[in-house]
């Protein structure tokens, strides 16, 4: 074991080292000076040249610097550290067990059903053999649900992990939705198929959507969140008797619609039927409320009178009126004669609808009318549809309802282009279908009217609440049913009911 040196011993060793270094420097200077003195045979001539003097000065300066610096370097190397070092004994914490990894959620691979795809093509696309598919279809209820796939539906596939030998992954679980509120998981284990039902509750919210028509009713309403089906409901069913959306609607006209929206896990999955609507066209407000009576659903105005009229204004949707009722020069015969109907121009093949509930009186070729259908609506009312390219799925004597497709637009008979010639007759006398006033349907009465008002009151209150917030007050003297809207969307969410 080596003991530490004392302070006196260290000082002694330092003085010895310094002395040795100085002696080495002195000898180096002396030897350099001797080398500069010249050869031995010139001993008599001791006078130095200018070069010798310069070399000697440089060497002397270097030696002096060495002698001056060495003590400082030595002192710095020998100086003890001023910082004390302390060693402490600390106890280590007890080592905990490694955390166990939690079981991760199933890694589902989703397959969206495309147009025209079957379950077999989807399983083939996912790399699942047909034998596995048939095993799943043998499970009770699976075949009925999985063989009626619609485009946009999702199927979930969970595969077992690939083993160390690189064996191909096998299907472990198949997932699909059964209705809006249930999700089914079919697990494959050995030769058994186990079913797990996961409940997925939905929430029904009532929303009020208001806006201006703008350049396009469809575009504006879609931008505000109204579904395409709801827009078509407004134009093709609810207000088609009172509003001609091809000519009666302007950019500044407004609408308010109450709809039911179905949410699941915070996501909108579908929009329900229109519960109420107010459409203002050319300064006049038209109202509509959905009401069910005796299992039949219809739309009524604020007084409880059905919106559905005995006859629709146009047998063709969005057609262009090209010839009015009255005298005119026939485009082919060239003679002035009475035009006993109206003409609507449309593309060949455009569907033609029955103007009202009726019985098919006749169908076939009628001279210059070409392919023609005549409907008997009772009480002396008949309608005629001419120049068809083809007939609908109807036959003579059949009872049909309003809106049934009875044929398609064509140019048969005396015609210069594809169009529909439409006639309206009362007891055999031709009347102008654009001007004739149809009889008003009977309104709701008694208990039905009371139930209607109780049901439609909340919908009307929602519209008023939203419009009172986002729109200016109605002018003085305005009817309570004449509500308006502007181009700001508004949605009021409520619970079920």
C-alpha positions in Angstrom: 0.0 0.0 0.0 1.4 3.5 -1.0 1.1 6.3 1.5 0.4 9.9 0.3 3.4 12.2 0.3 3.8 15.1 2.8 3.7 18.8 1.9 7.5 19.2 2.5 8.4 16.3 0.3 6.3 17.7 -2.6 8.1 21.1 -2.3 11.5 19.4 -2.3 10.7 17.5 -5.4 9.5 20.6 -7.2 12.7 22.5 -6.4 14.8 19.7 -7.8 12.8 19.6 -11.0 13.1 23.3 -11.5 16.8 23.2 -11.0 17.2 20.5 -13.5 15.1 22.4 -16.1 17.1 25.6 -15.6 20.4 23.6 -16.0 19.1 22.1 -19.2 18.1 25.5 -20.6 21.5 27.0 -19.7 23.4 24.2 -21.4 21.3 24.6 -24.5 22.1 28.3 -24.7 25.8 27.7 -24.2 26.0 24.9 -26.8 24.2 27.1 -29.3 26.5 30.0 -28.7 29.5 27.7 -29.1 28.2 26.4 -32.4 27.9 30.0 -33.7 31.5 30.9 -32.9 33.0 29.3 -36.0 35.6 26.6 -36.7 38.6 25.9 -34.5 41.2 27.2 -36.9 39.6 30.7 -36.5 40.3 30.9 -32.8 42.5 33.9 -33.2 39.7 35.9 -34.8 36.9 36.1 -32.0 34.8 38.8 -33.7 31.2 37.6 -34.5 29.4 38.3 -37.7 25.9 40.0 -37.8 24.2 36.6 -38.5 25.8 35.0 -35.5 24.7 37.8 -33.3 21.1 37.4 -34.5 21.0 33.7 -33.9 22.5 34.1 -30.5 19.8 36.6 -29.5 17.0 34.4 -30.6 18.4 31.4 -28.6 18.9 33.5 -25.5 15.3 34.8 -25.7 14.0 31.3 -26.1 15.9 30.1 -23.1 14.8 32.9 -20.9 11.2 32.3 -21.8 11.6 28.6 -21.0 13.1 29.4 -17.6 10.3 31.8 -16.9 7.4 29.6 -17.9 8.5 26.3 -16.4 7.9 27.3 -12.8 4.3 28.4 -13.6 3.5 25.2 -15.5 5.0 23.0 -12.8 3.0 24.9 -10.1 -0.3 24.5 -12.0 0.3 20.7 -12.4 1.2 20.2 -8.8 -1.7 22.3 -7.3 -4.1 20.2 -5.4 -7.8 20.3 -6.3 -9.7 22.8 -4.2 -13.1 21.0 -4.7 -13.7 18.3 -2.0 -15.0 15.0 -3.1 -17.6 13.3 -0.9 -18.7 9.7 -1.3 -22.2 8.6 -0.1 -23.7 5.2 0.2 -27.3 5.2 -1.3 -29.7 2.3 -1.2 -31.2 1.3 -4.6 -35.0 1.1 -5.0 -36.5 -2.3 -5.3 -36.8 -3.4 -8.9 -40.4 -3.6 -10.1 -41.7 -6.3 -12.4 -41.9 -5.4 -16.0 -45.3 -4.2 -17.1 -47.4 -6.7 -18.9 -48.5 -5.6 -22.4 -52.2 -5.0 -22.6 -54.3 -6.9 -25.1 -54.6 -4.7 -28.2 -57.9 -4.1 -29.9 -58.7 -6.3 -32.9 -57.0 -5.2 -36.1 -60.0 -5.0 -38.4 -59.6 -4.8 -42.2 -62.7 -3.1 -43.7 -64.2 -3.9 -47.0 -66.7 -1.6 -48.6 -69.3 -3.2 -50.8 -69.1 -1.9 -54.3 -71.8 -1.7 -57.0 -72.6 -5.2 -58.3 -70.4 -7.0 -55.7 -71.5 -10.1 -54.0 -70.3 -11.8 -50.8 -68.2 -14.2 -52.8 -66.3 -11.5 -54.7 -65.6 -9.6 -51.4 -64.3 -12.8 -49.8 -62.1 -13.4 -52.8 -60.8 -9.9 -52.7 -59.9 -10.3 -49.0 -58.2 -13.6 -49.7 -60.6 -15.7 -47.7 -61.4 -19.2 -49.1 -65.0 -20.0 -50.2 -65.1 -22.9 -47.7 -64.8 -20.4 -44.8 -67.6 -18.3 -46.3 -69.9 -21.2 -46.5 -69.2 -22.1 -42.9 -70.3 -18.6 -41.9 -73.4 -18.7 -44.0 -74.5 -21.9 -42.3 -74.9 -19.9 -39.0 -78.6 -19.0 -38.3 -79.5 -15.6 -39.7 -76.2 -15.0 -41.4 -77.3 -16.0 -44.9 -80.3 -13.7 -44.9 -78.1 -10.7 -43.8 -75.0 -11.4 -45.9 -76.6 -12.3 -49.2 -78.5 -8.9 -49.4 -75.6 -6.6 -49.5 -76.0 -3.0 -50.7 -73.4 -0.7 -52.1 -71.7 1.3 -49.4 -72.1 -1.4 -46.6 -69.0 -2.3 -44.6 -67.7 -5.7 -43.7 -65.0 -6.1 -41.1 -62.4 -8.9 -41.3 -60.1 -9.9 -38.4 -57.2 -12.3 -39.3 -55.0 -14.4 -37.0 -51.4 -13.3 -37.0 -48.9 -15.0 -39.4 -46.9 -17.7 -37.6 -43.1 -18.1 -37.6 -43.2 -20.4 -40.6 -45.0 -17.7 -42.7 -48.2 -19.6 -42.7 -51.0 -17.7 -44.4 -53.2 -15.7 -42.0 -56.7 -17.2 -41.5 -60.0 -15.4 -40.8 -60.7 -15.3 -37.1 -63.8 -13.0 -37.0 -66.3 -11.5 -39.5 -68.2 -8.3 -38.6 -71.3 -6.8 -40.1 -74.2 -4.5 -39.2 -77.7 -5.9 -38.7 -79.9 -2.9 -39.0 -79.0 0.5 -37.4 -78.8 -0.6 -33.8 -76.9 -4.0 -33.9 -73.5 -5.1 -34.9 -72.8 -8.8 -35.3 -69.4 -10.5 -34.9 -69.1 -14.1 -36.1 -66.0 -15.8 -34.5 -64.5 -18.9 -36.0 -62.9 -21.3 -33.6 -62.2 -24.9 -34.6 -65.4 -26.1 -36.2 -67.7 -23.7 -34.4 -69.1 -20.3 -35.3 -69.9 -18.1 -32.3 -72.1 -15.0 -32.6 -71.7 -11.9 -30.6 -74.3 -9.1 -30.7 -73.2 -5.5 -29.9 -75.9 -3.0 -29.3 -75.5 0.4 -31.0 -78.2 2.8 -29.8 -79.3 5.7 -32.0 -80.4 9.2 -31.1 -83.1 11.0 -33.0 -82.7 14.8 -33.3 -85.1 17.3 -34.7 -83.4 20.0 -36.9 -84.7 23.1 -38.5 -82.9 24.1 -41.8 -83.6 27.5 -43.3 -82.2 29.2 -46.4 -82.6 31.1 -49.6 -83.2 29.4 -53.0 -80.3 31.3 -54.6 -79.1 30.2 -58.0 -80.1 26.6 -57.4 -82.6 25.3 -54.8 -80.9 21.9 -54.7 -77.4 23.3 -54.3 -78.4 25.8 -51.6 -80.4 23.2 -49.6 -77.6 20.6 -49.9 -75.0 23.2 -48.7 -77.2 23.8 -45.6 -77.3 20.1 -44.8 -80.6 19.0 -46.3 -80.4 15.6 -47.9 -81.2 15.1 -51.6 -84.2 12.8 -50.7 -85.7 15.6 -48.6 -85.2 18.2 -51.3 -87.0 15.9 -53.8 -89.7 15.3 -51.3 -90.4 19.1 -51.2 -90.4 19.6 -55.0 -91.9 16.3 -56.3 -94.4 15.5 -53.6 -95.2 18.1 -51.0 -95.4 21.4 -53.0 -95.8 20.1 -56.5 -99.5 20.9 -56.5 -99.1 24.6 -55.6 -95.6 25.6 -56.8 -94.1 25.2 -60.3 -90.4 25.0 -59.5 -89.4 25.7 -63.1 -91.2 29.1 -63.3 -92.6 30.2 -59.9 -89.4 30.2 -57.9 -86.9 33.1 -57.7 -83.4 33.5 -56.1 -84.8 35.4 -53.2 -87.5 32.9 -52.3 -87.0 31.1 -49.0 -87.7 27.8 -47.2 -87.6 26.4 -43.7 -87.7 22.6 -43.2 -88.1 20.5 -40.1 -86.5 17.1 -40.4 -85.6 14.2 -38.1 -81.9 13.2 -38.2 -80.7 9.9 -36.8 -77.3 9.9 -35.1 -75.2 6.9 -33.9 -72.1 7.3 -31.8 -72.2 11.0 -32.7 -72.3 10.5 -36.4 -75.2 11.3 -38.7 -76.3 8.1 -40.4 -79.5 9.2 -42.2 -82.1 11.9 -42.4 -85.7 11.0 -41.8 -88.9 12.3 -43.4 -89.8 16.0 -43.6 -91.9 16.7 -40.6 -92.9 20.3 -41.6 -91.9 22.9 -44.2 -92.6 26.5 -45.2 -91.8 27.6 -48.7 -92.2 31.3 -49.7 -92.6 31.7 -53.4 -93.1 35.2 -55.0 -94.2 36.6 -51.6 -96.7 33.9 -50.8 -96.0 31.4 -48.0 -97.0 27.7 -48.4 -97.0 25.5 -45.4 -96.9 21.7 -45.1 -97.1 19.3 -42.1 -96.7 15.6 -42.0 -99.6 13.7 -40.4 -100.5 10.0 -40.2 -104.1 8.9 -40.1 -105.3 5.3 -40.3 -101.9 4.1 -41.3 -101.7 6.5 -44.2 -99.3 9.4 -44.3 -100.1 12.7 -46.0 -99.1 16.3 -45.9 -101.6 19.0 -44.8 -101.5 22.8 -44.7 -102.0 24.7 -41.4 -105.8 24.4 -41.6 -105.6 20.6 -41.8 -106.5 20.5 -45.5 -104.6 17.9 -47.6 -102.0 19.3 -49.9 -102.5 16.5 -52.4 -104.9 17.7 -55.0 -107.1 15.5 -57.2 -104.7 16.3 -60.1 -101.1 17.4 -60.4 -100.3 20.4 -62.5 -97.7 18.8 -64.7 -97.6 15.1 -65.7 -93.9 15.5 -66.4 -91.3 16.7 -63.9 -89.3 19.8 -64.9 -90.7 19.9 -68.5 -90.9 23.0 -70.6 -94.2 24.3 -71.8 -94.0 24.8 -75.6 -97.6 25.2 -76.7 -100.6 26.6 -74.8 -104.3 25.8 -74.9 -106.3 27.6 -77.6 -106.3 28.3 -81.4 -103.0 28.1 -83.2 -101.5 27.2 -86.6 -100.7 23.5 -86.7 -97.0 23.0 -87.3 -97.5 20.1 -89.8 -100.9 20.7 -91.4 -100.3 24.5 -91.6 -103.9 25.3 -90.8 -105.2 27.3 -87.9 -107.1 25.0 -85.6 -108.0 24.6 -81.9 -105.2 23.2 -79.8 -107.3 21.3 -77.2 -104.4 20.7 -74.8 -100.9 21.8 -73.8 -97.6 20.5 -75.0 -94.5 19.9 -72.8 -91.2 19.4 -74.5 -88.9 16.7 -73.0 -86.3 14.2 -74.0 -87.4 10.9 -75.5 -88.0 8.4 -72.7 -88.9 10.9 -70.0 -91.4 9.3 -67.7 -95.1 10.5 -67.9 -97.2 10.3 -64.8 -100.9 9.9 -64.2 -102.4 13.2 -63.3 -104.6 11.6 -60.7 -106.1 8.4 -59.3 -107.9 6.8 -62.2 -108.8 3.7 -64.3 -107.1 3.1 -67.6 -109.8 3.7 -70.1 -107.8 3.0 -73.3 -104.3 2.6 -74.5 -103.0 2.2 -78.1 -102.5 4.1 -81.4 -104.9 7.0 -82.1 -104.1 8.5 -85.6 -102.2 11.7 -85.3 -101.9 11.3 -81.5 -99.7 8.3 -82.0 -99.4 6.1 -78.9 -102.0 7.4 -76.6 -103.3 6.7 -73.1 -106.7 7.9 -71.8 -107.5 7.8 -68.0 -110.9 8.0 -66.4 -110.8 9.8 -63.0 -114.5 9.5 -62.2 -117.1 12.2 -61.8 -116.7 13.0 -65.5 -113.0 13.9 -65.5 -110.7 12.3 -68.1 -107.1 13.1 -69.2 -105.3 12.2 -72.5 -101.6 11.6 -73.0 -100.3 11.5 -76.6 -97.2 11.0 -78.8 -95.7 8.4 -76.4 -92.6 6.4 -77.4 -93.7 3.5 -75.2 -96.4 2.5 -72.7 -95.8 1.9 -69.0 -96.5 -1.3 -67.1 -100.2 -0.8 -67.2 -103.2 -2.4 -69.0 -106.7 -1.4 -70.0 -109.2 -1.4 -67.1 -106.5 -1.3 -64.4 -106.9 1.0 -61.4 -103.8 3.2 -60.9 -102.8 5.9 -58.4 -101.7 9.4 -59.0 -98.1 9.6 -60.1 -98.0 6.1 -61.7 -95.7 6.0 -64.8 -98.1 5.3 -67.7 -95.7 5.8 -70.5 -92.6 7.7 -71.8 -92.2 10.8 -74.0 -91.8 10.2 -77.7 -92.6 11.7 -81.1 -95.2 9.3 -82.6 -98.1 10.4 -84.8 -98.1 14.0 -86.2 -95.2 15.4 -84.2 -92.2 17.5 -85.1 -90.2 16.4 -82.1 -90.3 14.6 -78.7 -93.0 16.1 -76.5 -96.1 15.2 -74.5 -99.6 16.4 -75.7 -101.8 16.6 -72.6 -105.5 17.1 -72.6 -108.0 17.7 -69.7 -111.7 17.0 -70.2 -114.8 17.5 -68.0 -117.8 15.6 -69.3 -116.2 15.4 -72.7 -115.5 19.2 -72.9 -111.9 20.2 -73.3 -110.6 22.6 -70.6 -107.4 24.4 -70.1 -105.4 22.3 -67.6 -103.3 25.4 -66.6 -106.3 27.5 -65.6 -109.0 25.1 -64.4 -109.6 25.3 -60.7 -109.7 21.8 -59.1 -112.1 21.1 -56.2 -110.4 21.4 -52.8 -110.1 18.1 -50.9 -112.0 17.7 -47.6 -110.0 18.9 -44.5 -109.5 17.0 -41.3 -112.4 17.1 -38.8 -113.2 16.2 -35.2 -110.7 14.0 -33.4 -108.4 13.8 -36.4 -108.1 17.6 -36.5 -107.4 17.8 -32.7 -104.6 15.2 -33.1 -103.2 17.0 -36.1 -102.9 20.3 -34.2 -101.3 18.6 -31.2 -98.8 16.9 -33.4 -97.9 19.8 -35.7 -97.8 22.4 -33.0 -94.2 21.6 -31.8 -92.9 21.5 -35.4 -94.4 25.0 -36.0 -93.0 26.2 -32.7 -89.5 25.0 -33.7 -89.7 26.9 -37.0 -90.8 30.1 -35.2 -88.1 29.8 -32.6 -85.3 29.5 -35.2 -86.7 32.2 -37.4 -87.2 34.6 -34.5 -83.5 34.3 -33.7 -82.0 34.5 -37.2 -84.5 36.7 -39.1 -86.2 40.0 -38.7 -89.7 40.2 -37.4 -92.6 39.6 -39.7 -94.4 42.6 -41.0 -97.4 43.7 -39.1 -100.6 42.0 -40.0 -98.8 38.9 -41.5 -100.6 35.6 -41.1 -99.2 33.3 -38.5 -98.5 30.7 -41.1 -96.6 33.0 -43.4 -93.1 32.3 -42.1 -89.9 33.2 -43.8 -86.3 32.2 -43.8 -83.0 33.6 -45.0 -79.6 32.1 -46.1 -78.2 31.4 -42.7 -78.4 27.7 -41.6 -79.9 26.9 -38.2 -80.1 23.6 -36.5 -81.9 23.0 -33.3 -81.1 19.6 -31.7 -83.6 17.9 -29.5 -83.9 14.5 -27.8 -86.1 11.6 -29.0 -89.7 12.4 -29.8 
